[in-house]
């Protein structure tokens, strides 16, 4: 499966962005999809994930601010990011997993700065 991420950009602290990750085929049977992020000069971290059944999980650093959702009809997973902070600045990478392999998108840059 090929993944296309979009929606990144420059936003001021406290602002919002919505990232999209669109798959090249149906995602209804894909076990899990989610987002990692790679901050500059830091290790990557898992941000959020959603299972095929709609269960979600978030890193502690984004809980209450980010929401992951999926639209199977559009083969797309979204990451709604609110109350953005400078520490959220990173390259955001979407992924999909069938439980055996991970498939990665190309990433979209999010910069939070005044």
C-alpha positions in Angstrom: 0.0 0.0 0.0 1.3 3.5 -0.8 0.6 6.4 1.5 0.4 10.1 0.7 0.6 12.5 3.6 -0.4 16.1 3.5 -1.6 19.1 5.5 1.6 20.2 7.2 2.7 23.8 7.3 3.7 26.8 9.5 1.4 27.6 12.3 1.6 29.9 15.3 1.6 28.5 18.9 -2.0 27.7 19.9 -3.1 27.1 16.4 -4.4 24.0 14.6 -3.6 21.8 11.6 -5.2 18.7 10.2 -2.9 16.2 8.6 -4.2 13.6 6.1 -2.8 10.3 5.1 -4.4 8.8 2.0 -3.8 5.2 1.0 -3.6 3.8 -2.5 -6.2 1.1 -1.7 -8.9 0.4 0.8 -7.9 0.8 4.4 -10.9 -1.0 5.9 -9.0 -4.2 6.4 -5.7 -2.6 7.4 -5.0 -3.5 11.0 -3.6 -0.2 12.1 -2.7 3.3 10.8 -1.0 6.1 12.6 1.5 8.8 12.8 5.1 9.1 14.0 7.0 12.3 14.2 10.7 13.2 13.8 11.6 16.4 15.6 14.8 18.1 14.5 17.8 16.5 16.2 15.7 14.2 18.3 14.5 10.6 18.2 11.3 9.8 16.4 8.2 9.1 18.5 4.8 7.5 18.0 2.1 10.2 18.1 -1.2 8.4 17.5 -2.6 5.3 16.1 -6.0 3.9 15.2 -7.0 0.3 14.7 -9.3 -1.1 12.0 -11.9 -1.3 14.8 -11.5 2.4 15.7 -9.6 2.0 18.9 -7.1 4.8 19.4 -3.9 5.4 21.3 -1.9 8.6 21.8 1.4 9.6 23.2 1.2 11.4 26.5 2.6 14.6 25.0 -0.4 15.0 22.6 -3.3 13.5 24.6 -6.1 16.0 24.8 -4.8 18.0 22.0 -4.6 15.6 19.0 -7.3 13.4 17.6 -6.8 10.6 15.1 -9.7 9.4 12.9 -10.2 7.4 9.8 -12.6 7.6 6.9 -12.7 4.2 5.2 -14.7 5.5 2.3 -11.9 7.9 1.4 -9.1 5.6 2.4 -7.8 8.3 4.6 -6.6 8.8 8.2 -6.6 12.2 9.7 -4.7 13.8 12.6 -6.4 16.8 14.0 -3.9 18.8 15.9 -5.1 21.6 18.3 -3.3 23.8 20.8 0.0 23.4 18.9 3.2 24.1 20.7 6.7 24.7 19.4 7.7 21.3 20.7 5.3 19.8 18.1 7.6 21.0 15.4 8.6 17.8 13.4 8.4 15.9 10.3 5.2 13.9 10.6 5.1 10.4 9.0 2.1 8.3 8.5 2.1 4.6 8.4 0.0 1.6 7.9 0.5 -1.9 9.2 -1.1 -5.3 8.4 0.3 -6.7 11.6 3.4 -8.0 9.8 4.8 -5.1 7.8 4.9 -1.4 8.1 4.3 0.9 5.1 5.3 4.5 5.3 4.3 7.7 3.6 6.8 10.4 2.7 6.0 12.7 5.6 4.7 16.3 6.0 6.5 19.0 7.8 4.8 20.8 10.7 6.5 23.9 12.1 5.0 25.7 15.1 6.5 29.2 15.5 5.6 32.8 16.1 
